[in-house]
Structure formats: C-alpha cells, structure tokens
Amino acid sequence: MMPAYVIADVKVSDAARYEGYRALSPAAVAAAGGEFVVRGGQSAVLEGDWQPGRLVIVRFPDFAAARSFYDSTLYSQARAARAGATEKFNMVVVEGI
C-alpha cells in the first residue's frame, strides 16, 4: 500500500470564516485515517515563480482513503463552512512514498 498526500495551497481572505473550516476539517481527516504533515507555517520559494499562500499537506494510508476523505459528509460540511473565506483554494492528491 502506497501513502497518498492531499496538498492544498490556500489564500485566506476572511480569517474569521476560515476558522469554521479549520475547526471542522481535522475530524474529516482523522475519520479517513489521515494526519496533518504541514498545516500553515513559514515557507519560502526556492525556485520558480510559484507564490504559495497557506500550505497544508495531509498524509493518508492510500489514494482511496484520500478520496474517501474528500468525498465524505464530514469534509463536505467543512467545505461549506469555508465558502467565501478564501481568495484561492487549490487542492490535489498524489501518491508517494
């Protein structure tokens, strides 16, 4: 089984509203067997022109678990709480070791 990582690049535009998402998303991550690896924190561009906002990386046991997280009712509630709180929210899932 190969782990999978959900990676999000976020630019928060309404911090108070985003707090609702931050409060709900950990339960959705845990329910799918995931764990936060990175949740905000300092970052620096080393090469290229990517200007990431808030970076979040979550590790799941496998790709199916990551998809299960995203498609879950719990995460759907978190996404609804996030509505209107971000200027940018990009998310991908990738397998990796």
Biopython code that builds the backbone (N, CA, C, O; Angstrom):
import numpy as np
from Bio.PDB.StructureBuilder import StructureBuilder

atoms = [
    (1, "MET", "N", (0.853, -1.174, 0.000)),
    (1, "MET", "CA", (0.000, 0.000, 0.000)),
    (1, "MET", "C", (0.901, 1.241, 0.000)),
    (1, "MET", "O", (1.851, 1.336, 0.777)),
    (2, "MET", "N", (0.582, 2.177, -0.881)),
    (2, "MET", "CA", (1.373, 3.400, -1.010)),
    (2, "MET", "C", (0.597, 4.572, -0.420)),
    (2, "MET", "O", (-0.572, 4.762, -0.755)),
    (3, "PRO", "N", (1.230, 5.369, 0.462)),
    (3, "PRO", "CA", (0.510, 6.520, 1.023)),
    (3, "PRO", "C", (0.161, 7.544, -0.051)),
    (3, "PRO", "O", (0.771, 7.589, -1.119)),
    (4, "ALA", "N", (-0.825, 8.352, 0.262)),
    (4, "ALA", "CA", (-1.226, 9.443, -0.626)),
    (4, "ALA", "C", (-1.234, 10.725, 0.188)),
    (4, "ALA", "O", (-1.486, 10.713, 1.393)),
    (5, "TYR", "N", (-0.958, 11.812, -0.480)),
    (5, "TYR", "CA", (-0.877, 13.120, 0.164)),
    (5, "TYR", "C", (-1.852, 14.079, -0.495)),
    (5, "TYR", "O", (-1.870, 14.223, -1.718)),
    (6, "VAL", "N", (-2.654, 14.727, 0.318)),
    (6, "VAL", "CA", (-3.505, 15.810, -0.155)),
    (6, "VAL", "C", (-2.734, 17.088, 0.135)),
    (6, "VAL", "O", (-2.311, 17.333, 1.265)),
    (7, "ILE", "N", (-2.559, 17.898, -0.904)),
    (7, "ILE", "CA", (-1.800, 19.143, -0.788)),
    (7, "ILE", "C", (-2.721, 20.290, -1.181)),
    (7, "ILE", "O", (-3.322, 20.277, -2.255)),
    (8, "ALA", "N", (-2.825, 21.278, -0.305)),
    (8, "ALA", "CA", (-3.667, 22.445, -0.576)),
    (8, "ALA", "C", (-2.826, 23.713, -0.484)),
    (8, "ALA", "O", (-1.979, 23.863, 0.396)),
    (9, "ASP", "N", (-3.087, 24.612, -1.412)),
    (9, "ASP", "CA", (-2.472, 25.942, -1.455)),
    (9, "ASP", "C", (-3.622, 26.924, -1.298)),
    (9, "ASP", "O", (-4.497, 27.008, -2.160)),
    (10, "VAL", "N", (-3.619, 27.664, -0.200)),
    (10, "VAL", "CA", (-4.776, 28.467, 0.185)),
    (10, "VAL", "C", (-4.387, 29.923, 0.385)),
    (10, "VAL", "O", (-3.332, 30.221, 0.945)),
    (11, "LYS", "N", (-5.236, 30.818, -0.073)),
    (11, "LYS", "CA", (-5.099, 32.232, 0.274)),
    (11, "LYS", "C", (-6.391, 32.627, 0.996)),
    (11, "LYS", "O", (-7.449, 32.761, 0.381)),
    (12, "VAL", "N", (-6.278, 32.804, 2.284)),
    (12, "VAL", "CA", (-7.429, 33.134, 3.129)),
    (12, "VAL", "C", (-7.766, 34.611, 2.960)),
    (12, "VAL", "O", (-6.894, 35.475, 3.048)),
    (13, "SER", "N", (-9.046, 34.886, 2.717)),
    (13, "SER", "CA", (-9.489, 36.275, 2.591)),
    (13, "SER", "C", (-10.399, 36.701, 3.745)),
    (13, "SER", "O", (-10.597, 37.895, 3.966)),
    (14, "ASP", "N", (-10.951, 35.735, 4.479)),
    (14, "ASP", "CA", (-11.809, 36.031, 5.626)),
    (14, "ASP", "C", (-11.406, 35.074, 6.752)),
    (14, "ASP", "O", (-11.913, 33.957, 6.847)),
    (15, "ALA", "N", (-10.486, 35.535, 7.599)),
    (15, "ALA", "CA", (-9.912, 34.674, 8.642)),
    (15, "ALA", "C", (-10.970, 34.158, 9.613)),
    (15, "ALA", "O", (-10.901, 33.006, 10.039)),
    (16, "ALA", "N", (-11.938, 34.984, 9.966)),
    (16, "ALA", "CA", (-12.971, 34.553, 10.912)),
    (16, "ALA", "C", (-13.803, 33.418, 10.322)),
    (16, "ALA", "O", (-14.094, 32.442, 11.013)),
    (17, "ARG", "N", (-14.183, 33.532, 9.073)),
    (17, "ARG", "CA", (-14.966, 32.483, 8.420)),
    (17, "ARG", "C", (-14.122, 31.225, 8.212)),
    (17, "ARG", "O", (-14.634, 30.111, 8.322)),
    (18, "TYR", "N", (-12.850, 31.395, 7.916)),
    (18, "TYR", "CA", (-11.958, 30.257, 7.694)),
    (18, "TYR", "C", (-11.787, 29.433, 8.969)),
    (18, "TYR", "O", (-11.532, 28.231, 8.895)),
    (19, "GLU", "N", (-11.922, 30.054, 10.120)),
    (19, "GLU", "CA", (-11.812, 29.329, 11.389)),
    (19, "GLU", "C", (-12.844, 28.207, 11.491)),
    (19, "GLU", "O", (-12.577, 27.169, 12.096)),
    (20, "GLY", "N", (-14.005, 28.413, 10.906)),
    (20, "GLY", "CA", (-15.018, 27.354, 10.891)),
    (20, "GLY", "C", (-14.532, 26.136, 10.137)),
    (20, "GLY", "O", (-14.765, 25.004, 10.560)),
    (21, "TYR", "N", (-13.859, 26.361, 9.023)),
    (21, "TYR", "CA", (-13.283, 25.265, 8.236)),
    (21, "TYR", "C", (-12.182, 24.574, 9.035)),
    (21, "TYR", "O", (-12.129, 23.345, 9.087)),
    (22, "ARG", "N", (-11.311, 25.352, 9.651)),
    (22, "ARG", "CA", (-10.205, 24.777, 10.439)),
    (22, "ARG", "C", (-10.715, 23.960, 11.617)),
    (22, "ARG", "O", (-10.070, 22.998, 12.034)),
    (23, "ALA", "N", (-11.855, 24.334, 12.147)),
    (23, "ALA", "CA", (-12.424, 23.596, 13.268)),
    (23, "ALA", "C", (-13.027, 22.263, 12.816)),
    (23, "ALA", "O", (-12.986, 21.286, 13.563)),
    (24, "LEU", "N", (-13.587, 22.213, 11.605)),
    (24, "LEU", "CA", (-14.270, 21.014, 11.126)),
    (24, "LEU", "C", (-13.373, 20.035, 10.380)),
    (24, "LEU", "O", (-13.612, 18.828, 10.432)),
    (25, "SER", "N", (-12.361, 20.515, 9.695)),
    (25, "SER", "CA", (-11.573, 19.629, 8.827)),
    (25, "SER", "C", (-10.772, 18.556, 9.570)),
    (25, "SER", "O", (-10.621, 17.468, 9.014)),
    (26, "PRO", "N", (-10.245, 18.772, 10.781)),
    (26, "PRO", "CA", (-9.481, 17.700, 11.427)),
    (26, "PRO", "C", (-10.274, 16.416, 11.662)),
    (26, "PRO", "O", (-9.718, 15.325, 11.540)),
    (27, "ALA", "N", (-11.553, 16.521, 11.995)),
    (27, "ALA", "CA", (-12.367, 15.318, 12.202)),
    (27, "ALA", "C", (-12.531, 14.547, 10.906)),
    (27, "ALA", "O", (-12.527, 13.316, 10.913)),
    (28, "ALA", "N", (-12.676, 15.257, 9.788)),
    (28, "ALA", "CA", (-12.803, 14.599, 8.485)),
    (28, "ALA", "C", (-11.497, 13.909, 8.111)),
    (28, "ALA", "O", (-11.518, 12.800, 7.576)),
    (29, "VAL", "N", (-10.375, 14.540, 8.381)),
    (29, "VAL", "CA", (-9.061, 13.947, 8.114)),
    (29, "VAL", "C", (-8.891, 12.684, 8.948)),
    (29, "VAL", "O", (-8.521, 11.637, 8.418)),
    (30, "ALA", "N", (-9.158, 12.776, 10.239)),
    (30, "ALA", "CA", (-8.976, 11.635, 11.143)),
    (30, "ALA", "C", (-9.892, 10.474, 10.779)),
    (30, "ALA", "O", (-9.474, 9.318, 10.843)),
    (31, "ALA", "N", (-11.132, 10.762, 10.399)),
    (31, "ALA", "CA", (-12.091, 9.707, 10.063)),
    (31, "ALA", "C", (-11.629, 8.874, 8.869)),
    (31, "ALA", "O", (-12.004, 7.707, 8.751)),
    (32, "ALA", "N", (-10.829, 9.452, 7.993)),
    (32, "ALA", "CA", (-10.318, 8.734, 6.819)),
    (32, "ALA", "C", (-8.917, 8.181, 7.060)),
    (32, "ALA", "O", (-8.276, 7.693, 6.129)),
    (33, "GLY", "N", (-8.439, 8.253, 8.290)),
    (33, "GLY", "CA", (-7.119, 7.715, 8.611)),
    (33, "GLY", "C", (-5.973, 8.628, 8.261)),
    (33, "GLY", "O", (-4.832, 8.178, 8.156)),
    (34, "GLY", "N", (-6.257, 9.916, 8.075)),
    (34, "GLY", "CA", (-5.218, 10.860, 7.688)),
    (34, "GLY", "C", (-4.581, 11.554, 8.873)),
    (34, "GLY", "O", (-5.086, 11.521, 9.995)),
    (35, "GLU", "N", (-3.442, 12.188, 8.581)),
    (35, "GLU", "CA", (-2.774, 13.005, 9.595)),
    (35, "GLU", "C", (-2.129, 14.202, 8.915)),
    (35, "GLU", "O", (-1.581, 14.096, 7.818)),
    (36, "PHE", "N", (-2.207, 15.347, 9.593)),
    (36, "PHE", "CA", (-1.590, 16.556, 9.060)),
    (36, "PHE", "C", (-0.081, 16.420, 9.137)),
    (36, "PHE", "O", (0.467, 16.023, 10.166)),
    (37, "VAL", "N", (0.584, 16.753, 8.046)),
    (37, "VAL", "CA", (2.044, 16.790, 7.989)),
    (37, "VAL", "C", (2.493, 18.249, 8.045)),
    (37, "VAL", "O", (3.455, 18.586, 8.735)),
    (38, "VAL", "N", (1.795, 19.098, 7.321)),
    (38, "VAL", "CA", (2.048, 20.543, 7.304)),
    (38, "VAL", "C", (0.691, 21.222, 7.398)),
    (38, "VAL", "O", (-0.252, 20.849, 6.700)),
    (39, "ARG", "N", (0.603, 22.211, 8.258)),
    (39, "ARG", "CA", (-0.644, 22.976, 8.376)),
    (39, "ARG", "C", (-0.278, 24.427, 8.624)),
    (39, "ARG", "O", (-0.259, 24.900, 9.760)),
    (40, "GLY", "N", (0.013, 25.125, 7.526)),
    (40, "GLY", "CA", (0.465, 26.505, 7.636)),
    (40, "GLY", "C", (1.957, 26.530, 7.922)),
    (40, "GLY", "O", (2.670, 25.582, 7.594)),
    (41, "GLY", "N", (2.416, 27.569, 8.510)),
    (41, "GLY", "CA", (3.841, 27.682, 8.825)),
    (41, "GLY", "C", (4.600, 28.445, 7.757)),
    (41, "GLY", "O", (4.077, 28.755, 6.687)),
    (42, "GLN", "N", (5.819, 28.729, 8.074)),
    (42, "GLN", "CA", (6.686, 29.503, 7.187)),
    (42, "GLN", "C", (7.038, 28.704, 5.943)),
    (42, "GLN", "O", (7.266, 27.496, 6.018)),
    (43, "SER", "N", (7.081, 29.376, 4.804)),
    (43, "SER", "CA", (7.536, 28.760, 3.562)),
    (43, "SER", "C", (8.351, 29.784, 2.779)),
    (43, "SER", "O", (8.239, 30.991, 2.992)),
    (44, "ALA", "N", (9.167, 29.273, 1.876)),
    (44, "ALA", "CA", (9.985, 30.141, 1.023)),
    (44, "ALA", "C", (10.101, 29.501, -0.345)),
    (44, "ALA", "O", (10.296, 28.290, -0.449)),
    (45, "VAL", "N", (9.985, 30.293, -1.391)),
    (45, "VAL", "CA", (10.159, 29.804, -2.756)),
    (45, "VAL", "C", (11.651, 29.653, -3.007)),
    (45, "VAL", "O", (12.421, 30.599, -2.840)),
    (46, "LEU", "N", (12.047, 28.463, -3.406)),
    (46, "LEU", "CA", (13.459, 28.201, -3.693)),
    (46, "LEU", "C", (13.769, 28.314, -5.182)),
    (46, "LEU", "O", (14.870, 28.716, -5.558)),
    (47, "GLU", "N", (12.811, 27.964, -6.024)),
    (47, "GLU", "CA", (12.962, 28.101, -7.475)),
    (47, "GLU", "C", (11.598, 28.353, -8.089)),
    (47, "GLU", "O", (10.569, 27.959, -7.539)),
    (48, "GLY", "N", (11.605, 29.011, -9.226)),
    (48, "GLY", "CA", (10.359, 29.227, -9.953)),
    (48, "GLY", "C", (9.585, 30.429, -9.470)),
    (48, "GLY", "O", (10.059, 31.215, -8.649)),
    (49, "ASP", "N", (8.357, 30.556, -10.009)),
    (49, "ASP", "CA", (7.554, 31.739, -9.701)),
    (49, "ASP", "C", (6.287, 31.413, -8.911)),
    (49, "ASP", "O", (5.392, 32.251, -8.804)),
    (50, "TRP", "N", (6.208, 30.218, -8.364)),
    (50, "TRP", "CA", (5.063, 29.840, -7.534)),
    (50, "TRP", "C", (5.067, 30.693, -6.271)),
    (50, "TRP", "O", (6.092, 30.792, -5.597)),
    (51, "GLN", "N", (3.964, 31.292, -5.953)),
    (51, "GLN", "CA", (3.815, 32.096, -4.746)),
    (51, "GLN", "C", (2.719, 31.473, -3.887)),
    (51, "GLN", "O", (1.587, 31.956, -3.878)),
    (52, "PRO", "N", (3.050, 30.407, -3.167)),
    (52, "PRO", "CA", (2.016, 29.736, -2.387)),
    (52, "PRO", "C", (1.525, 30.601, -1.240)),
    (52, "PRO", "O", (2.247, 31.442, -0.704)),
    (53, "GLY", "N", (0.286, 30.367, -0.888)),
    (53, "GLY", "CA", (-0.281, 31.009, 0.291)),
    (53, "GLY", "C", (-0.047, 30.091, 1.481)),
    (53, "GLY", "O", (1.085, 29.690, 1.754)),
    (54, "ARG", "N", (-1.098, 29.771, 2.170)),
    (54, "ARG", "CA", (-1.045, 28.832, 3.297)),
    (54, "ARG", "C", (-0.990, 27.426, 2.705)),
    (54, "ARG", "O", (-1.889, 27.031, 1.962)),
    (55, "LEU", "N", (0.057, 26.670, 3.028)),
    (55, "LEU", "CA", (0.197, 25.304, 2.526)),
    (55, "LEU", "C", (-0.239, 24.303, 3.585)),
    (55, "LEU", "O", (0.082, 24.436, 4.766)),
    (56, "VAL", "N", (-0.976, 23.303, 3.133)),
    (56, "VAL", "CA", (-1.418, 22.222, 4.002)),
    (56, "VAL", "C", (-1.116, 20.909, 3.292)),
    (56, "VAL", "O", (-1.437, 20.747, 2.115)),
    (57, "ILE", "N", (-0.497, 19.969, 4.006)),
    (57, "ILE", "CA", (-0.225, 18.633, 3.467)),
    (57, "ILE", "C", (-0.766, 17.625, 4.471)),
    (57, "ILE", "O", (-0.459, 17.681, 5.662)),
    (58, "VAL", "N", (-1.579, 16.699, 3.962)),
    (58, "VAL", "CA", (-2.175, 15.666, 4.800)),
    (58, "VAL", "C", (-1.805, 14.312, 4.212)),
    (58, "VAL", "O", (-1.984, 14.083, 3.016)),
    (59, "ARG", "N", (-1.287, 13.413, 5.050)),
    (59, "ARG", "CA", (-0.916, 12.067, 4.606)),
    (59, "ARG", "C", (-2.052, 11.096, 4.938)),
    (59, "ARG", "O", (-2.589, 11.105, 6.046)),
    (60, "PHE", "N", (-2.407, 10.257, 3.957)),
    (60, "PHE", "CA", (-3.413, 9.211, 4.124)),
    (60, "PHE", "C", (-2.766, 7.863, 3.827)),
    (60, "PHE", "O", (-1.747, 7.805, 3.138)),
    (61, "PRO", "N", (-3.349, 6.772, 4.342)),
    (61, "PRO", "CA", (-2.760, 5.448, 4.108)),
    (61, "PRO", "C", (-2.640, 5.085, 2.624)),
    (61, "PRO", "O", (-1.701, 4.395, 2.226)),
    (62, "ASP", "N", (-3.588, 5.550, 1.812)),
    (62, "ASP", "CA", (-3.550, 5.255, 0.381)),
    (62, "ASP", "C", (-4.446, 6.242, -0.369)),
    (62, "ASP", "O", (-5.123, 7.076, 0.232)),
    (63, "PHE", "N", (-4.430, 6.124, -1.679)),
    (63, "PHE", "CA", (-5.178, 7.039, -2.531)),
    (63, "PHE", "C", (-6.679, 6.956, -2.259)),
    (63, "PHE", "O", (-7.364, 7.978, -2.225)),
    (64, "ALA", "N", (-7.189, 5.735, -2.065)),
    (64, "ALA", "CA", (-8.620, 5.549, -1.806)),
    (64, "ALA", "C", (-9.037, 6.247, -0.511)),
    (64, "ALA", "O", (-10.121, 6.827, -0.452)),
    (65, "ALA", "N", (-8.208, 6.201, 0.511)),
    (65, "ALA", "CA", (-8.524, 6.877, 1.773)),
    (65, "ALA", "C", (-8.564, 8.388, 1.581)),
    (65, "ALA", "O", (-9.408, 9.069, 2.162)),
    (66, "ALA", "N", (-7.656, 8.908, 0.769)),
    (66, "ALA", "CA", (-7.644, 10.348, 0.491)),
    (66, "ALA", "C", (-8.914, 10.763, -0.243)),
    (66, "ALA", "O", (-9.508, 11.794, 0.072)),
    (67, "ARG", "N", (-9.329, 9.964, -1.215)),
    (67, "ARG", "CA", (-10.574, 10.261, -1.938)),
    (67, "ARG", "C", (-11.773, 10.145, -1.004)),
    (67, "ARG", "O", (-12.713, 10.936, -1.085)),
    (68, "SER", "N", (-11.733, 9.155, -0.118)),
    (68, "SER", "CA", (-12.810, 8.970, 0.847)),
    (68, "SER", "C", (-12.941, 10.196, 1.752)),
    (68, "SER", "O", (-14.049, 10.642, 2.052)),
    (69, "PHE", "N", (-11.811, 10.729, 2.179)),
    (69, "PHE", "CA", (-11.802, 11.961, 2.962)),
    (69, "PHE", "C", (-12.504, 13.080, 2.198)),
    (69, "PHE", "O", (-13.412, 13.724, 2.723)),
    (70, "TYR", "N", (-12.076, 13.308, 0.955)),
    (70, "TYR", "CA", (-12.600, 14.424, 0.181)),
    (70, "TYR", "C", (-14.102, 14.274, -0.077)),
    (70, "TYR", "O", (-14.843, 15.257, -0.051)),
    (71, "ASP", "N", (-14.538, 13.051, -0.323)),
    (71, "ASP", "CA", (-15.936, 12.800, -0.664)),
    (71, "ASP", "C", (-16.846, 12.623, 0.558)),
    (71, "ASP", "O", (-18.055, 12.448, 0.406)),
    (72, "SER", "N", (-16.277, 12.667, 1.757)),
    (72, "SER", "CA", (-17.053, 12.387, 2.972)),
    (72, "SER", "C", (-18.027, 13.505, 3.322)),
    (72, "SER", "O", (-17.855, 14.661, 2.935)),
    (73, "THR", "N", (-19.053, 13.114, 4.067)),
    (73, "THR", "CA", (-20.025, 14.084, 4.584)),
    (73, "THR", "C", (-19.339, 15.080, 5.515)),
    (73, "THR", "O", (-19.634, 16.274, 5.478)),
    (74, "LEU", "N", (-18.413, 14.580, 6.360)),
    (74, "LEU", "CA", (-17.700, 15.475, 7.280)),
    (74, "LEU", "C", (-16.942, 16.561, 6.527)),
    (74, "LEU", "O", (-16.996, 17.734, 6.895)),
    (75, "TYR", "N", (-16.228, 16.162, 5.461)),
    (75, "TYR", "CA", (-15.463, 17.173, 4.729)),
    (75, "TYR", "C", (-16.376, 18.075, 3.915)),
    (75, "TYR", "O", (-16.056, 19.243, 3.693)),
    (76, "SER", "N", (-17.502, 17.552, 3.470)),
    (76, "SER", "CA", (-18.476, 18.387, 2.775)),
    (76, "SER", "C", (-18.945, 19.520, 3.685)),
    (76, "SER", "O", (-19.120, 20.653, 3.235)),
    (77, "GLN", "N", (-19.145, 19.211, 4.963)),
    (77, "GLN", "CA", (-19.536, 20.237, 5.935)),
    (77, "GLN", "C", (-18.421, 21.261, 6.128)),
    (77, "GLN", "O", (-18.691, 22.455, 6.253)),
    (78, "ALA", "N", (-17.181, 20.805, 6.151)),
    (78, "ALA", "CA", (-16.043, 21.719, 6.279)),
    (78, "ALA", "C", (-15.951, 22.631, 5.064)),
    (78, "ALA", "O", (-15.722, 23.833, 5.200)),
    (79, "ARG", "N", (-16.131, 22.057, 3.871)),
    (79, "ARG", "CA", (-16.088, 22.873, 2.642)),
    (79, "ARG", "C", (-17.190, 23.933, 2.662)),
    (79, "ARG", "O", (-16.966, 25.071, 2.250)),
    (80, "ALA", "N", (-18.375, 23.562, 3.140)),
    (80, "ALA", "CA", (-19.473, 24.529, 3.217)),
    (80, "ALA", "C", (-19.119, 25.666, 4.180)),
    (80, "ALA", "O", (-19.441, 26.826, 3.922)),
    (81, "ALA", "N", (-18.463, 25.335, 5.276)),
    (81, "ALA", "CA", (-18.055, 26.362, 6.245)),
    (81, "ALA", "C", (-16.996, 27.287, 5.655)),
    (81, "ALA", "O", (-16.888, 28.447, 6.053)),
    (82, "ARG", "N", (-16.212, 26.772, 4.703)),
    (82, "ARG", "CA", (-15.133, 27.546, 4.082)),
    (82, "ARG", "C", (-15.653, 28.491, 3.004)),
    (82, "ARG", "O", (-14.944, 29.422, 2.625)),
    (83, "ALA", "N", (-16.848, 28.285, 2.508)),
    (83, "ALA", "CA", (-17.381, 29.077, 1.393)),
    (83, "ALA", "C", (-17.252, 30.570, 1.676)),
    (83, "ALA", "O", (-17.710, 31.060, 2.708)),
    (84, "GLY", "N", (-16.630, 31.277, 0.755)),
    (84, "GLY", "CA", (-16.463, 32.717, 0.880)),
    (84, "GLY", "C", (-15.311, 33.161, 1.758)),
    (84, "GLY", "O", (-15.109, 34.358, 1.962)),
    (85, "ALA", "N", (-14.542, 32.194, 2.287)),
    (85, "ALA", "CA", (-13.453, 32.541, 3.205)),
    (85, "ALA", "C", (-12.094, 32.597, 2.528)),
    (85, "ALA", "O", (-11.118, 33.030, 3.140)),
    (86, "THR", "N", (-12.013, 32.163, 1.264)),
    (86, "THR", "CA", (-10.716, 32.123, 0.589)),
    (86, "THR", "C", (-10.772, 32.810, -0.763)),
    (86, "THR", "O", (-11.780, 32.770, -1.468)),
    (87, "GLU", "N", (-9.670, 33.433, -1.098)),
    (87, "GLU", "CA", (-9.493, 34.014, -2.430)),
    (87, "GLU", "C", (-8.991, 32.934, -3.387)),
    (87, "GLU", "O", (-9.274, 32.956, -4.585)),
    (88, "LYS", "N", (-8.236, 31.987, -2.821)),
    (88, "LYS", "CA", (-7.667, 30.893, -3.611)),
    (88, "LYS", "C", (-7.693, 29.638, -2.753)),
    (88, "LYS", "O", (-7.341, 29.673, -1.574)),
    (89, "PHE", "N", (-8.117, 28.514, -3.362)),
    (89, "PHE", "CA", (-8.044, 27.218, -2.675)),
    (89, "PHE", "C", (-7.809, 26.168, -3.743)),
    (89, "PHE", "O", (-8.737, 25.754, -4.437)),
    (90, "ASN", "N", (-6.561, 25.740, -3.870)),
    (90, "ASN", "CA", (-6.189, 24.693, -4.817)),
    (90, "ASN", "C", (-5.830, 23.447, -4.024)),
    (90, "ASN", "O", (-5.112, 23.524, -3.027)),
    (91, "MET", "N", (-6.330, 22.296, -4.471)),
    (91, "MET", "CA", (-6.076, 21.042, -3.751)),
    (91, "MET", "C", (-5.834, 19.933, -4.752)),
    (91, "MET", "O", (-6.544, 19.815, -5.751)),
    (92, "VAL", "N", (-4.815, 19.110, -4.474)),
    (92, "VAL", "CA", (-4.522, 17.926, -5.273)),
    (92, "VAL", "C", (-4.275, 16.757, -4.345)),
    (92, "VAL", "O", (-4.004, 16.940, -3.159)),
    (93, "VAL", "N", (-4.370, 15.539, -4.897)),
    (93, "VAL", "CA", (-3.962, 14.334, -4.170)),
    (93, "VAL", "C", (-2.940, 13.633, -5.049)),
    (93, "VAL", "O", (-3.097, 13.548, -6.268)),
    (94, "VAL", "N", (-1.893, 13.133, -4.409)),
    (94, "VAL", "CA", (-0.814, 12.460, -5.139)),
    (94, "VAL", "C", (-0.313, 11.281, -4.314)),
    (94, "VAL", "O", (-0.183, 11.372, -3.093)),
    (95, "GLU", "N", (-0.034, 10.166, -5.001)),
    (95, "GLU", "CA", (0.585, 9.037, -4.316)),
    (95, "GLU", "C", (2.057, 9.305, -4.151)),
    (95, "GLU", "O", (2.662, 10.011, -4.957)),
    (96, "GLY", "N", (2.633, 8.749, -3.120)),
    (96, "GLY", "CA", (4.066, 8.935, -2.907)),
    (96, "GLY", "C", (4.573, 8.048, -1.807)),
    (96, "GLY", "O", (3.797, 7.405, -1.100)),
    (97, "ILE", "N", (5.885, 8.016, -1.664)),
    (97, "ILE", "CA", (6.483, 7.190, -0.607)),
    (97, "ILE", "C", (6.960, 8.078, 0.517)),
    (97, "ILE", "O", (7.496, 7.583, 1.509)),
]
sb = StructureBuilder()
sb.init_structure("model")
sb.init_model(0)
sb.init_chain("A")
sb.init_seg("    ")
for serial, (resi, resn, name, xyz) in enumerate(atoms, 1):
    if name == "N":
        sb.init_residue(resn, " ", resi, " ")
    sb.init_atom(name, np.array(xyz, "f"), 0.0, 1.0, " ", f" {name:<3s}", serial, name[0])
structure = sb.get_structure()
